[in-house]
Amino acid sequence: MLRTHTCGELRKDHTGESVTLSGWVHRRRDHGGLIFVDLRDRYGFTQIVFDPKHKDLFTIAEHIRSEWVLQITGTVRARVAGAERDENPTGHIEVEVAKIVVLNEAETPPFEIDQDRDAGEELRLTYRYLDLRRERMQRNILLRHTMLQHIRSFFYDRGFVEIETPILIKGTPEGSREYLVPSRIYHGEFYVLPQSPQQLKQLSMVAGFDRYMQIARCFRDEDQRGDRQPEFTQVDVEMSFVEANDVMQLTEEALISLVKKARPDVKIQSEPFPRLTYDEAMSRYGSDKPDLRFGLEFTDISALCKGCGFGVFAKTVEANGVVQALCVPGGAESSRKEIDDLTEVAKIYGAKGLAWIKVGDDTHEGVPVEKLGAEKTGEILKAVQAKAGDMVLFMADQFDIACASLGAVRLEIGKRKNMMDPQVFAFCWVTDFPMFEKDAETGGIAAVHHPFTRPRASDVELLNTDPLKAKAVAYDVVLNGSEIGGGSVRIHEPDLQKKIFDILRISPDDAERRFGHLLRAFKFGAPPHGGIAWGVDRLVMLFAGEPNIREVIAYPKDQKAKDLMLGAPSPMPEAQLKELGVQILEE
């Protein structure tokens, strides 16, 4: 070994020992009489000292620069009084160098490694191996390792079997665009990279492995954003002979255990996690992934607005829409520009505008006051429990638009008023999602989750009469306003699965082509089963307090799905394309 200890290991107890360390030059400080170097590896930093009495060593030390790789041997000694650094575990000792070997010199890095200054994401991703040397990135990757290790141990201890599912599979479109892999042996035929192991984990239930888990790699050819990558990792879980509550309770136990392991410094807001139905979450917070670290709940005042003097409210209610109100404590101090900015946020989600009332002691300000009259205004302010100095915001529209747009406004206010405590983890469950939704492009019916999701027993009859009203036995787990996992109880009966395919207008021939393997398996005694998948990247991002998932993935793609470090995707030689039977067409 080229070292006896790591750079984060030495303490006062080692004083007087001869040690050998290897690492990178983090910082070099020339104090005239002495040269100090912070030697770094992934375990920490150790201060090493070069004394001019050792002329040969001192001469070498005068020439070394940042990121050179060194091996040094020396004696551990206590730092002089007043030079200790309590924040550094090795901050009470230093090593006086007696021997040095320069293992490798380094060019000047394109950005500073020893400081967390913004170097620009393009540069950081191009030189990702250097970016990963930085303390912040090392901390994030080690946090990810700790979390994955703990997750595996948690499920292993509860009898789960980790089954690796294939990466090259059959194309079975489930909503997202898939990556295609051409076959060299069978020209014109393709594998796809899996969007998830969904069908394979269900087949594992049919195979009798009643408790499956996997740290699974998944692929989706989608446009990128801060919490999305073309390849991602999820904790995949499936269980036989369970109901929704079984899966949810185990998941909750796992997440609480994970917080205590990886982020013991944060407070979990509520145990057990609150449970909201989809309709409750939308009507109270305007989101199916509500941030519960702060209040600001909506009040539905539609009944009070029926036939009222304010035409916008009255006509919306008459057209079967809703009027939602949001009381903002102390909001009467808001400027007109601040209100206009909130209006623009609402418009992103389809709102036509944002009405408001500033509440005073005796008189109130705002367009609705004049139209509603004093008595109706008083009833509304009482319903939302508004006090003098507050501001009430109103959204009148169809339910989905009214809730989603006011929900976006709620989040913006929460950010402006610093209501989102980073030291609090507010988990919750959202349940009873709609089974189906209307496809905006085709006008047909589409599955909200995937076509294997089970309807509530009480809603099975609705499949024949009004499927859009049917609710699913589906559940999402949410953390601080981000969905971190989703699952459902699955359909295991061939007849019910066929019914869902019929509603989705998947013909028998198409169902056989896409899902024949699963339908055949269900004929051989499929157990009742359900499961969940967590997004690892998003979960680590939240645990690390990072703004996007690229900061917690060792080698991510950029926002255009490019690997700037390796230069992928890239053109392939014509001979290789010919071997695959692939021809590139000019646009």
N, C-alpha and C positions, 0 to 999 in steps of 0.2 A: 504494500500500500504506500502511496505517496504522501500519507498524512497519518498522524497518530490521533488527531482530534479534528473535529469540524470547527468552523469559525464562529459557531454559536454555543460552544460547549464549555469553554474554560471559565472557571470561577476562582474566587480567592483560595479555595481549598487546594488549587493546583499550584499555588505560589512556590517557586523554587524548582519546579519540574522542568526538564528539557522536553520540548514538544516540537512536532513538525506539522505545519499547516500548509494547505494548498488552496488557492482561490484567485479571485480577480481583484485588481486594484480598484477599489470603489472611490476613494478620495486620497489625494496626496497633499500633505501640508508641510511646507518647509519653514521651520521656525528659526532659521539661522544656525543655531548650534545643533539642532536635532531635526531629523526628518521623520514625520509620522505618516503612516499609511493605514487606512482602514481596509483590511483584507476581507473579502466577501465570498461567501458561498450561500447556498439556499437555506442554511441553518442560521445565518446571522452574520455579524461583523466582529472582527477582533482587531484592536489597534496594535500595530507592530511599530517598533521604534528602531531607527538607525542612528548609532552614535558615531560622531566623526573620529573617535579613537580607532575605529575599525575602518581605515582609509579605503581599502578595496571595496568593502560593502557600501560605504557611504557614497563612493563614486558611482556605483551601480544605481543606488537609490536616487541620486540626482538626475538620472536619465529615464527612470521608469515613468510611465504615464498611465492614465486611466484605461482600464480594461485589459492591461497586460495580465498574463497568467503567471503566478509566482508559486514557488515552493520555498518555504523558509523554515529554518530550524533555529530555536532560541530558547531563552529561559523566561518562564512566567514570573512577573513581579507585580506587586500592588502599584496602582497609580498613586501619584503624589496627592496629598490632601488638597481638596478643592478642584481636582481635575476629574473626579468620578462622574459618571453619567448613569444615574439611577434608571433612566428609561431604557437603557440597553442592558440586557442580561449579562454581557461581558464587560460592562462599563466600570468595573472596579479593578480590572487588571489590564496589563498590556504585556507584550512579548518583546524582549530585547533580542534583536536578530543577531545570530552568530554565523549563519550560513544562508545563502540565497541562491536559488536556481531560477533563471528566467525560462519558464516552460514554453512561453509563446508571447511574442510582442503583438500589439494590436494597432490597427489604423485608428485615427480619430473617428469615433462613432458619428453617424449622421444626426444624432440627437443625444441629449444628456441622459445617461443611465442613472446617475446618482440623484436626480431630482425629478419630481413628478410634474414637470412642466408640459403643457400641451404641445406635442410635436406635430400634430396633424395626423388624422387617422390613416391617410394614404401612405405617408412615410412610415408610420408605425407598423402597418400591415405588410409593407414591402420588406421591412427588416424585422419581422415578427420575432425571430430568434433573439434579437437584441432587446426588443420590447419586453420579452418574457423574462429578461434579467432584472427588470425594474421591480422594486419592492412591492408596489401595488399589484402587479400582475402575478408575481410569485405568491402573494397572499391569496389572490383569487383562485389560482389553480390548486393550491394546497387546500383551500376551503372546499373546492369541488371534490377533491380526492377524499377528504374526510367525510363529506356528506354521502358520497357513493359507497364508501366502505361501510358506513353505519347503516345505510339503507339495506345493503346486502345482508349484513349481520342480523338486522331486525327480522327480515323475512325468512332467512335461513333458520333462525331460532324458533320460528313458528311453523316449521314443517313445509315451507315452500320449496319447490324444485326449480332451479334455474335451467330453462330449456332454451338453447340457441336456435332461433328460426332463420331460414335462409335469406340471403340478401338478393339473390337472383330468383324472382318469382314470376308468376303469370300476371298479366295485366288484368286487374279487376277494378275498373274505375269506381271510386267511392266518393268523389267530390273534387279532389285536387288533381291538378295535372301531374302525370307521372314522368319520371325519367326513363327513357328507353335504352336498352342495351342490345345491339344487334348480335345475332348468333352467327358465328363463323361457319358452323357445321350445317345449319339449316338456313340457307339464304332466304331473306324475306320474312323471317320470323324473329321475334324479339322477346327478351326477358324485360321486366321492369324492376326498378328498385322500389322496395315496399314503402308505401305511405305510413304504414304501421303494421305490426304483426296481428292485426285484429282477427282475421279468419284463422290464422295458424294457431292462435292461442285458444280459440273456440274449438278447433279440431283437437287440441291437446286435452280439452275437457272430455271430448268424446272418447279419447284414448285412455281416459281413466286417471290422468294426473290432476287430481282435484285441487291442487294448490300450485299454480304456476307463477313465476315472476321472471323478469328479464330486464337487464339494462340494455335497451334496444336502440339500435341506430335506425333512423327513419329518414325518408327523402320525399320532398315535395317541390315540384318545379313551379314555384310561385314568386310573385314580385316580393322584394325584400322590404323589411322595415326594422325598427329597433329591437323588436322581440321575436324576429323570425329569421331563419336561415334555411338554405336549400337542403342541408343535412342537419339533423338535430338528434337529441338523445332523450329517451323517455323511460321512466320506470313503468314497466308494463306488468299488470297484475290481473289474474283471472282465477275464479274460485267456483267450485261446483257445490250444489245443494245449499245455496245461500239466497237470501233476500237482500234488497238494497241496503237495509240497515246494517247487515253484517259487513258488507264491503265498506260502508261509510265509517263504522266504528273502528275497524282495523286501520283504515287510512288515517283517521283522526289520531289514533294511538301512535301510529308511525310518525306523523308529522310533529306531534308534541315531543316525542322522544328525540327526533332530529333537531328540533330547536334547542333542547337542553344540551345536546351534544355539540352542535356547531355554533350556536348563538346563545350561550347561557346568559349573556348580558341583556337580552331583550325581554320584554314582558309580553306574554300571551294575553290578549285582552279578555277573552272569554273561554272558559272550559266548562262543559263541552262547547263545541263550536255552535253558534246560532244557526238555525235552519230557516230559510225563507223559500217560499215557492217562487217560481219564475214571475208569476203575476204580482206577488207581494214586493219582490225586489224592484220590478219596473215601476210599480205605482208609488213606492215609498222613496226610492233613490234614483230612478230613471236609468238603471243599469242592471244587467244580469250578472255583473261582477262588481257589486258595490263595495266601496271603501268605507268600512264601518269605524274607522278611527275617529270620525267626527260625526255629528248628528246631521242637522239641516235636512230633515225629512220633509217630503211633500205632503200637502193636504189637498185632497180632491174636493173642490168646491163646486162641482158641476151642478149638484142639486140646488145650491143657493143661486146659481146663475141662470136657471131656467126662466125664460121670460123676463130677464132683468133689463134695465135701461141701457146697458152697454151692449150694442149690437154685436160686436166681435164675440163676446162671451155667449150671448143668447143664441146666435146663429150656429155656433160650434156645437152647443149642447143639442140644439134642434136636429143637427146633422149627425147625431150619435157620436160626437166627439166628446172630449173632456176638457175641463179647465183645472189645471194643477197650479197650486200656489206654494211658494217657498219663502218662508220668513227668514230674513238675514239679520241676526242681532247686531245692532249698531250700524246697520247699513245705510241709515239716513244721511250719513256723512259722505256717502259716495258722490263723486263728481259726475257731471253729465257724460264726460269722456269715458269714465270707468263703466258707466251703464251701457254706453254705446259699444264699448269693447266686448262686454258680456253678450250684447245682442248679436254681434258678429260671430261669437262662439256658437250661439244657438242656431244661427242660420246655416252653419256647416252641416247640421243634422236635420235640415229641412224646415226649420221654423220660419214663419213669415215675419216675426217680430217678437219683442219682449215687452210686455206691459209692466208697470211698476207703480207702487204707492210708497211715498216716504211718510212715515207715521210721526205725527206731532202730538203735543199735549191736548190741544183742542181742535186744531185743523190739520188736514193732511194734504200732501202735494202729489199730483199725478193725474194723468188723463182719466183713468177709470173713476176717480172720485167725482168728477163733474157728471159723468154719465150714469153712475150707479145711484147717486144721491146719498145723503148722510146716513139714512137708516140702513140701507143695504151695505154700504161701505162698513158701517159699524158691525154688522152681522159677520161679514167676511173677516174683518180684523180679529174679531172675537174667536172665530173658528180656527184661525191660524195662530192664535195666542200671541198676537203682535203687541208690542209695547212702544211707548214713545221713544224715538231714536232708532227704531228698527226700519227696515225696508222690506216690502213684500213684492216678490217677483211673480208674474203670472204667465202661464203658457196655455194658449187655447188652440187645440188642434185635434186630429185623430190620435188615439191613445198612444200608438208607437212613437209618432213624431213628437207629441207633447212631452212624453216621459223621457225619451232619449235626448232631446234638445235641452230640456231643463236639467237633466242629469249631467250633461256636459257643463252647464253653467254652475251647477253645484260643485263639481270638481274644481273648476277654475277659481271659485270663491274660496274653497278649501286650501288651494295652493297659495292664493294671495294673502290669506289670513294665517298662514302657517299652522293649519289645523291638523296636519298629517305628521304625527310624531314618529320619527324614524326608529325610535327605541321601543315601539309598540308593534306587535304582530297581531293584526285583527283578521283571524280566519273566519270563514262562514261557509255554509253549504247553500247552494241554490238548487232546488228540486222541481220536479213536475214541469219540465219543459214541454212545449208543444211537440207532438210527434212530427208534424208536417208544417211546411210553409209554402207560400206561392213563389215560384221561381220568377224573379223580376224580368228575365229575358224572354222566357217561353210562355209564361202565364200558367204553366202546369204545376203539379204538386211535387215538391221535393222533400226529402228527409232532412230534418233539422240536424240530427246527429249522423247516424248511418242506418242502412236499411235492416240491420239486425237488432235494433233497439225494441224492447218490449213495450206495448201500450199498457197503461193501467188497466187492471181487471175491470174496473167500473166503466171504462171507456171503450171496451171492445165493440160494443154495439154501435158506437159512433163511427166505426170504420165503414159501416154499411150506409149510414145516413149523412153524416157530416164530419169527415175525417179531419178537417182543419181544426175542429174543436177538441180532438183527442189529445190527451196528455201522455207523455212517455214516463216510464220508470227510469228516469235519467237524472244524473246529479253531477254538479260541478263543485269543486272545492276552490275557494277564492282566498287570496291573501292580499290585503292592502290594496284592493281594487284591481288585482290581476288574477285572471283565471290560471291556476297552476295545475289543474287536473280535471279530467272529466271521465265519466263512465256511465254504465247502465246495466240493468238486468237484460239478458239477451233472450231472443226468441229461440226456443229449442224444438218446437213442433213444426213439422213440414207444412201442415195446412195453414197455420197462422203466418208462417213466413211467405207462403204463396200469396196470401191475402195482401200482405204489405207490398209485395212486388206488383200485384195487380193495381193497387192504388197509385204506385209510382210509375205505372205504365211500362213496367219491365215485362216483356212478353216471355212466355215459357221458353221459347228458343233462346232469347237473350239471357234469361236467368240461367239456363243450362250452360250457355257459353261462358258466362262470367262467374257464376257461383255454383256450378254443377257439383263440384267436389264437396262443398259444404252441405248442399241439399241431400246428396247421397249419404253423407255421414249421419245426418239427422235421422235417417231411416233405420239406423242400426243401434238405437237406444242412446239418444243424447240426453245427458242429465240437465236439469235446470242449472243455469250458471250465470254469473255476472262478473263484472270487473271494473277496472279503472286504469287510466294511464296518467302519469304526472309528467309535465314538461321539466326535465332536469335543468336545461339551460336557463329557463325563466325563473325556476326556483332558486338556483344558485345566484342569479342576478339580484333577486330580492334579498337573499341572505347577505350578499356582499354589499348591498346598497349601491349598486352600479346602475347607470342610466340605460344600458342596452346589453343584450346577451353576448355581443362580440367581446366584451370585456371579461367574460368568464369562460370563453372557449379558447383553447390553446392556439388553434390555427383556423380562424373563421374566414368566411368569404366577406367581401365588402358589400355595400348596399346594392351593387349591381351584380351580385352573385359571382364575383371574380375572386380568384386567389391571386393576390398581388405578389406574394412571395414566390410561388412556384410558376406563376404565369399561366394559370388555367382559367377557363378552357383555352385550348390551343388547336391550331390546324393539325391534321394527321397526314402522314405521307399517302400519296395516291395509291401506292402498292398495298398498303394496309387496308385502305377503304375498299379496294377491289377485292381483296381476300374476304372481306366481310359482306360483299355484295351491296355496298352502299355507294350511292352517287350523290354528290352535292349539286344542288340546283341553284343557279344564280337568281337573286330576287328580282 
